[in-house]
Amino acid sequence: MEAFSDLKTPAFDLSSRRIRENIVAMCVSNDSGRAEDKYIRSYYQNGGVFLWIDRYGVDERADTLLAFLRTVDDIGFSRGMFFVDDMERDLKLIRNLDFNGTDNNINKVMARLEYCLTVAFMRYSTGHYFGFVNPMYIFNRLDTIADTPAGRPVVYKRLFDIDILRPGKEYFAAALRHIYNDSVGEFLQRSQPEDTLYYVLKRKLKTATEAERMKIVCNMERLRWREVNGLDTTGKYIVVNIPAFHLYAFGGSESLDMMVGCGARKTKTPLLSSEIERMEVNPIWNIPVSIIKNEVAHHAGDADYFERNRYNIIERESGDLLDPEEVTVEMLKSGRYRVAQEGGEGNSMGRIVFRFPNQFSVFLHDTSSRSVFSRAVRSVSHGCVRVQKPFDLAAFLLDEPDEWLLDKLRISMDIKPETERGIKYIKNPDNKTKLVSGLKVQPRVPLLITYYTIYPNEKGVLSTYPDIYGYDDVIGAAIKPFMK
């Protein structure tokens, strides 16, 4: 026993009470406001058992975690945000029994390791599985609906409506059980992103210039956000990438791509996931209230303007059609009247619209302004997506259509028919009726409207696109604390 007499000093006086007091103090002083940090603070304040430390010190689970944490450089992150150097130092102190001084007594070192290991584990696993940034928060607190009077709460536009997984108490509790049950490595490995593009970008980051790094990091972060149900790629599906101004359609052996026009910066196209369920041919355009107030109302009383654009003014309550000369600016701005553009040639939505459930009243559609597709930057709409090849998209969406159905669609869209039956139909002067007014899309086709500034182009080549809405800046500001 004489050989261990030196251990009977205050530096080696192990006290679970002092350890917990030190941990709780760190929880309070170091709270970042992140959900995982709040959970950890509650866990230790409410008497949660120590997860990493015991009377024998710290076992190899800490080494397993540190092996993962040492790789955060590879994703452009700082080791400091995960306490790597601090934990390596404290781990060395414990294993060498090198306790001395006020800050390096055994209880403070053990407390620091317990706390830092838990926080680093949760930050790393939660961030990799769910993302280090919450897009529901950052993107839905950008644009306001209107100027907010003093003293009134700000009302924001909703710009992100993709149902993604977010961590909650059940996830955090399960994560801590993996520490206690000695399955740290397995859990951290399962937390890694699944998309292959993520690992392409990760490799690209190693040789990136300083100017390229932030763009790569922001796109890697997007790939950590997991949809609750995910995009169903077993059948046909469509992806619209806004910065690329491009639509990609896939389905078994079929594929299709085309240019698109999207919302302007002031009227951004929302990011969403849905399913295309029907298409309407020669649709009537019910003009949104915001456009009526901002662009149509000041033409009140100008009958030529309304006739030229084939706009009808309808009282909402009665359904009565009004004479444009009798309508005032105030009437149109009141919201009691709607303005609808007749379908057919010259309609702003073109000859066909593709509908899908969403809370924004946006859709994919043809356009009467075909010149938009000659532009490099096509952020031109009030939020809807204009498609370059509307007939091709319609044919893609239909489930094994026969040639006559396709010709009926062509004839209805004033496109030259290709079958003998179709050619005979349009030559007959008695045939004035459009053959198709609407078609169901069965089965429904999944649609994802997303935003990547680095993404494979239509040839599969990784390409870089301008950050037209400034979303890289928004993600970059939120993720900056984690970066070098």
BATISE-992267 format. One line per field, with one value per residue (C-alpha): chain; x, y, z. Coordinates in steps of 0.05 Angstrom, whole numbers, plus 32768, in hexadecimal, padded with zeros to 4 digits. Each point is the difference from the previous one (the first is absolute). Example, Ala and Ser with C-alpha at 12.3 -4.5 7.8 and 13.67 -1.06 7.14 Angstrom:
REM residues 2
unit <- [A:A]
xx <- [80F6:801B]
yy <- [7FA6:8045]
zz <- [809C:7FF3]
This chain:
REM residues 484
unit <- [A:A:A:A:A:A:A:A:A:A:A:A:A:A:A:A:A:A:A:A:A:A:A:A:A:A:A:A:A:A:A:A:A:A:A:A:A:A:A:A:A:A:A:A:A:A:A:A:A:A:A:A:A:A:A:A:A:A:A:A:A:A:A:A:A:A:A:A:A:A:A:A:A:A:A:A:A:A:A:A:A:A:A:A:A:A:A:A:A:A:A:A:A:A:A:A:A:A:A:A:A:A:A:A:A:A:A:A:A:A:A:A:A:A:A:A:A:A:A:A:A:A:A:A:A:A:A:A:A:A:A:A:A:A:A:A:A:A:A:A:A:A:A:A:A:A:A:A:A:A:A:A:A:A:A:A:A:A:A:A:A:A:A:A:A:A:A:A:A:A:A:A:A:A:A:A:A:A:A:A:A:A:A:A:A:A:A:A:A:A:A:A:A:A:A:A:A:A:A:A:A:A:A:A:A:A:A:A:A:A:A:A:A:A:A:A:A:A:A:A:A:A:A:A:A:A:A:A:A:A:A:A:A:A:A:A:A:A:A:A:A:A:A:A:A:A:A:A:A:A:A:A:A:A:A:A:A:A:A:A:A:A:A:A:A:A:A:A:A:A:A:A:A:A:A:A:A:A:A:A:A:A:A:A:A:A:A:A:A:A:A:A:A:A:A:A:A:A:A:A:A:A:A:A:A:A:A:A:A:A:A:A:A:A:A:A:A:A:A:A:A:A:A:A:A:A:A:A:A:A:A:A:A:A:A:A:A:A:A:A:A:A:A:A:A:A:A:A:A:A:A:A:A:A:A:A:A:A:A:A:A:A:A:A:A:A:A:A:A:A:A:A:A:A:A:A:A:A:A:A:A:A:A:A:A:A:A:A:A:A:A:A:A:A:A:A:A:A:A:A:A:A:A:A:A:A:A:A:A:A:A:A:A:A:A:A:A:A:A:A:A:A:A:A:A:A:A:A:A:A:A:A:A:A:A:A:A:A:A:A:A:A:A:A:A:A:A:A:A:A:A:A:A:A:A:A:A:A:A:A:A:A:A:A:A:A:A:A:A:A:A:A:A:A:A:A:A:A:A:A:A:A:A:A]
xx <- [8000:803B:800B:7FBC:8006:800E:7FBA:7FE1:8004:7FCA:8015:7FE9:7FC2:7FCB:7FBA:7FC3:7FDD:8038:8002:7FB6:8005:8037:7FD8:7FC1:8029:801C:7FBB:7FE8:803D:8009:7FB8:7FFF:7FB5:8003:7FCB:8034:8024:7FBE:7FF0:8045:7FF8:7FBD:801C:8038:7FD8:7FCC:8032:8010:8036:8047:8008:804B:8023:8004:8031:802F:8004:7FE9:7FFE:8009:7FBC:8021:8035:7FCB:7FDD:8041:8011:7FC1:800A:8046:7FE2:7FD6:8036:7FE9:7FBC:801C:7FF2:8029:801A:7FF3:7FB5:8006:8034:8031:8041:7FE3:7FE7:8042:8025:7FD0:8001:804B:7FFD:7FD1:8027:8042:7FE0:801C:7FD3:8019:7FEC:7FBB:7FE9:801F:7FE7:7FDF:7FB8:8006:8025:7FCD:7FC6:801E:8008:7FBB:7FDF:802B:7FFB:7FB5:7FF8:8030:7FDE:7FBC:8016:8023:7FCA:7FC5:8021:8013:7FBC:7FD2:802D:8025:7FCF:7FB4:7FE6:7FB8:8019:8032:7FD9:7FBD:801B:801B:7FCB:7FC6:7FBA:7FF9:801B:7FF0:7FE3:8026:7FEE:7FE3:8022:8024:7FDD:8030:7FF6:8007:8038:8013:7FCA:8025:7FED:8044:8015:8012:801C:7FD4:8003:7FF8:803B:802C:7FEE:800F:8043:8014:7FED:8032:8037:7FEA:7FF9:8045:7FE9:801E:8024:7FC4:7FD1:802F:800A:7FB5:7FF9:8028:7FDB:7FE9:8001:803B:8005:8013:803F:8010:7FFE:8028:8038:7FFB:8008:8047:801B:7FD0:8019:7FEC:7FCB:7FE2:7FFE:7FC2:7FD6:8014:7FF3:7FBB:7FED:801A:7FD3:7FC3:8010:7FFB:7FB7:7FD7:7FB8:7FCF:7FE7:8036:7FF9:7FE2:802F:7FE3:7FD5:7FFD:8016:8013:8034:8002:8042:7FF4:8048:800A:7FBD:7FF6:7FCF:8015:7FCD:8011:7FDA:801E:801E:7FE0:8021:7FF1:801F:7FEF:800D:7FD0:7FF1:7FF7:7FEB:8024:8027:7FC5:7FCF:8029:7FEA:7FF6:8028:7FCE:7FF0:7FBE:7FE1:7FE6:7FB8:7FE1:800A:7FD1:8002:7FF2:7FF6:7FDF:8031:7FE1:8030:801B:7FE8:8047:8007:7FBC:8013:8046:7FF9:7FB7:7FDB:801E:7FE2:7FBA:7FD0:802C:7FD3:8034:8033:7FD0:7FE8:8047:8016:7FBD:7FF6:7FBB:7FED:7FD1:7FDE:8014:7FBE:7FCF:802B:7FE8:802C:8010:800C:8049:7FED:7FD6:8036:802D:8045:7FE3:7FCF:8037:802C:7FC6:8006:7FB5:800E:802A:8020:8006:8023:7FDD:8022:8020:8033:8022:7FEE:8038:8000:8005:7FDB:8007:800A:8017:7FDF:8019:7FE9:8024:7FF0:801E:7FD2:803C:8005:8028:7FE5:800C:800A:7FEC:8043:802E:8039:800E:8025:8033:8019:8038:7FDE:7FB7:7FE7:7FC4:7FBE:7FD5:8012:7FE7:802F:7FFC:8015:8023:7FE1:7FB9:7FE6:803C:7FF5:7FB6:8011:8033:7FCD:7FCB:8002:800C:7FD5:7FEB:800F:7FB9:7FFF:8042:7FE3:7FC1:802F:8028:7FC1:7FE6:8042:8001:803B:8001:7FE4:802A:7FCC:7FD4:7FC3:8019:8012:7FBA:7FE1:801F:7FF2:7FB6:7FE4:7FC7:8031:8007:8000:8040:8005:8020:7FF3:801F:8024:800E:8047:7FF9:8028:8013:8048:802C:801C:8039:800F:8044:803C:8047:8037:802C:7FDA:8007:7FE7:7FD6:803E:8011:803B:8008:7FF3:8000:7FC6:7FF5:7FE0:7FC5:7FD8:803D:7FF1:8049:800C:7FC7:801A:8048:7FEF:7FDB:8037:803B:800B:8011:8033:804B]
yy <- [8000:802D:8003:8022:8031:8039:7FF8:8016:8049:8034:7FFA:7FB8:8008:7FE7:801C:7FF3:803C:8030:7FE2:800B:8047:800F:7FE1:8027:8041:7FF0:7FF1:8045:8028:7FDD:7FF9:8011:7FFF:7FC2:7FCA:7FCB:802D:8011:7FB6:7FF1:8038:7FE4:7FBA:8012:8032:7FC9:7FCE:7FD9:7FCB:800C:7FE2:7FFF:8002:7FD2:7FF3:7FDF:803C:8001:7FC3:7FF6:801D:8045:7FEA:7FE8:8043:8026:7FD7:801C:8046:8005:7FFC:803F:8024:7FD7:8022:8045:8004:8016:7FCE:8035:7FFD:7FB6:800B:7FD0:801E:800D:7FB9:7FE2:8029:7FEC:7FB7:8000:801F:7FCA:7FC6:801C:8011:8045:8028:8040:8048:801F:7FF4:7FBB:7FDE:7FBD:8018:8039:7FD6:7FC8:8032:8021:7FBD:7FE7:8041:800B:7FB8:8001:8044:7FED:7FBD:8020:803A:7FD2:7FCA:8030:802E:7FC7:7FDF:803D:8039:8034:8036:7FFD:8017:8006:8037:8026:8001:800F:803D:8024:8025:8024:7FFF:804B:803C:7FF5:803A:8014:7FD3:7FC9:7FBC:7FF4:7FD0:7FD9:7FDE:7FB5:7FED:7FBA:7FCB:7FBE:7FD1:7FEF:7FD8:8028:7FE6:7FFC:7FE5:7FB8:8006:8020:7FCB:7FC9:8020:8001:7FB6:7FF0:801F:7FD9:7FBF:8005:8008:8045:7FEE:7FDB:803A:8036:7FD7:7FFA:804B:8010:801E:7FCD:8028:7FEF:8049:8011:7FD6:801D:8045:7FE9:7FEA:8040:8028:7FE5:8025:803B:8047:802F:801F:7FBC:7FE4:8023:7FED:7FB7:8001:801E:7FCB:7FC8:801C:7FFC:7FB6:7FF3:8015:7FC0:8000:7FDE:7FD2:800F:8009:7FC0:7FEE:7FBB:801B:8042:803E:8048:802E:804B:8021:804A:801B:7FD5:8018:7FB8:7FC7:7FB7:7FC8:7FB7:7FBF:7FBC:8004:8044:8043:8047:8043:8048:8048:8022:8046:800A:8036:8042:8012:8028:7FC8:7FC2:7FBB:7FD9:7FC1:7FC7:7FB7:7FE8:7FD4:8016:7FE8:8020:802E:8033:8013:8049:8013:803F:8029:801A:8039:8000:8039:801B:8007:8020:8034:800D:7FFA:7FFE:8031:803F:7FEE:8005:8021:7FF0:7FD1:7FF8:7FE5:7FCB:7FED:7FFD:7FD1:7FDB:800F:7FF8:8022:7FD6:8012:7FC9:7FFC:8002:7FE6:803A:8019:804A:8035:8016:8048:7FFF:7FE3:802D:7FF5:7FFD:7FC9:7FD5:8009:7FEF:7FB5:7FFB:7FF5:7FCD:8008:7FC4:7FFA:7FD6:7FC0:7FF5:8026:8038:7FE6:800D:7FB7:7FEA:7FC3:7FD1:8002:7FC7:8000:7FE4:800B:8039:803B:8035:7FFD:7FF1:7FCD:7FED:801E:8013:8049:8030:8024:7FCE:8032:7FF2:7FC1:8027:8020:7FE5:8018:7FED:8019:8022:7FE6:800F:7FBC:7FCD:7FD6:800B:7FC3:8001:7FC0:7FFC:7FCB:7FD3:8006:7FEF:7FC3:7FEA:8006:7FD6:7FB6:7FDC:802F:7FE8:802A:8019:801B:8024:801C:8018:8024:801E:8018:801F:8025:8016:7FD3:7FDC:7FB8:7FC4:7FC9:7FF9:8005:8041:801E:7FEF:801F:8044:8001:7FF9:8047:7FE7:7FEA:803E:7FE1:7FF5:7FB6:8003:8031:7FD9:7FBF:7FDC:7FEA:7FB8:7FEB:8043:8015:8018:8046:8021:804A:8009:802E:7FE9:802E:7FC4:7FC8:7FCF:801E:7FDC:7FDA:7FEB:802F:8024:8049:8041:8031:8048:8009:8026:8005:8009:7FBF:7FEB:8040:7FEF:7FB9:8019:8032:7FCA:7FCC:802F:7FF0:7FB8:8013:800B]
zz <- [8000:800B:7FB5:7FF7:8039:7FD0:7FE2:8042:7FED:7FEE:7FB7:7FFF:802D:7FCF:8011:7FD5:8021:7FEB:7FBB:7FF6:801B:7FCE:7FC7:8010:8003:7FBB:7FE5:8016:7FE9:7FBD:7FE9:7FB5:7FFA:7FD4:800E:8011:8031:8023:8006:801E:8032:8016:8003:8030:8029:800D:8019:7FC1:800B:7FE8:7FBB:7FF3:8043:803D:8039:7FCF:7FD2:7FB7:7FD2:7FB5:7FEF:8005:7FCF:7FD0:8002:7FF8:7FC2:7FDF:801B:7FE4:7FBA:8006:7FD9:7FC4:8000:800A:804B:803B:8033:8035:7FF9:8014:8038:7FDE:801A:8045:8007:7FE7:8035:8038:7FEB:8004:8046:8019:7FE2:801C:8042:7FF6:802E:801F:800A:8005:7FB7:7FFA:803F:7FF4:8008:7FCF:7FCC:8006:7FFB:7FC3:7FDD:8011:7FE8:7FC2:7FE9:8006:7FDD:7FC8:7FF6:7FFB:7FD4:7FD0:7FFC:7FFE:7FCD:7FD2:8003:7FFF:7FEA:8028:7FE8:8004:7FBB:801B:802E:7FD6:7FBE:801F:8023:7FC3:7FD7:8020:7FE3:8006:8026:8049:8028:803F:803B:7FD5:7FF9:7FBF:7FD0:7FD4:7FBD:8001:7FD0:8017:8003:7FFA:8039:801D:803D:803E:8042:803E:8046:7FE9:7FD1:8035:8034:7FCE:7FEF:8049:8007:7FC9:802B:803D:7FD9:7FE0:7FB7:7FF3:7FC0:7FE2:8010:7FE3:7FC1:7FF6:8009:7FC2:7FC3:7FCD:7FBE:7FD3:7FEA:8048:7FFA:7FBB:801F:803C:7FD2:7FD9:8041:800A:7FC3:8000:8000:8039:7FD2:7FF0:8047:801A:7FC3:8009:804B:7FF4:7FCE:802D:8036:7FD2:7FF5:804B:8001:7FFB:7FE9:802E:7FC8:7FCD:7FB5:7FE3:7FC7:7FF3:7FC7:7FDC:8026:7FF1:801F:7FF3:8015:8005:7FFA:7FC1:7FE3:7FEB:8007:8000:7FF7:800B:7FFB:7FF3:7FBA:7FF4:800D:7FED:800F:7FEF:8013:8030:8018:804B:8030:8003:803E:801D:7FEF:800C:7FEA:8041:800E:8007:7FF3:7FE5:7FCA:7FBC:7FFD:7FC3:7FC4:7FE2:7FB7:7FEC:8049:8019:8029:8040:800E:8048:802D:8007:7FB5:7FFA:8035:7FE6:7FB4:7FE9:802E:7FE3:7FBC:801E:7FCF:7FC3:7FD8:7FC9:8032:801A:7FBA:7FE4:8038:8000:804A:801F:8041:802B:8042:8030:8027:7FC6:7FC7:7FD5:7FC7:8005:7FCA:8006:7FF4:8040:802C:802B:801C:8046:7FEB:7FE3:803E:802F:7FF4:7FF1:7FB6:7FDB:7FBC:7FD2:7FBE:7FCB:7FEB:7FBD:7FD7:8025:8045:8031:8015:7FB8:7FE6:803C:804B:802D:8044:8042:8048:8023:802C:7FD3:7FC2:7FD5:7FC7:7FC3:7FC0:7FB8:7FEF:7FC9:800A:7FDF:7FFD:8049:7FEC:7FD8:8041:802C:8040:8000:8043:7FE2:801D:803C:801D:7FCE:7FD5:7FB4:7FD8:7FBC:7FE4:801A:7FD0:800C:804B:7FF8:7FD6:8035:8038:7FDE:800E:7FBD:7FD5:7FBB:7FC3:7FF9:8047:7FF2:7FC0:8023:8030:7FC6:7FDD:8040:8009:7FB6:7FF1:7FBD:8007:7FEC:7FF3:7FC3:802C:801E:7FBD:7FE5:803E:7FF8:7FB5:800D:8007:802B:8037:802A:8045:8027:800F:8044:8039:8039:8010:8040:800F:8018:8025:801C:7FF1:803A:7FF9:8026:7FF7:801F:8002:7FF2:7FE7:7FF2:7FDD:7FC5:7FBF:7FCC:7FEA:8046:8005:8042:7FF3:8027:7FFE:8019:8044:7FE4:8041:802E:8024:8003:8028:802F:800C:8005:8036:8029:7FF8:8009:804A:7FED:7FCB:8004]
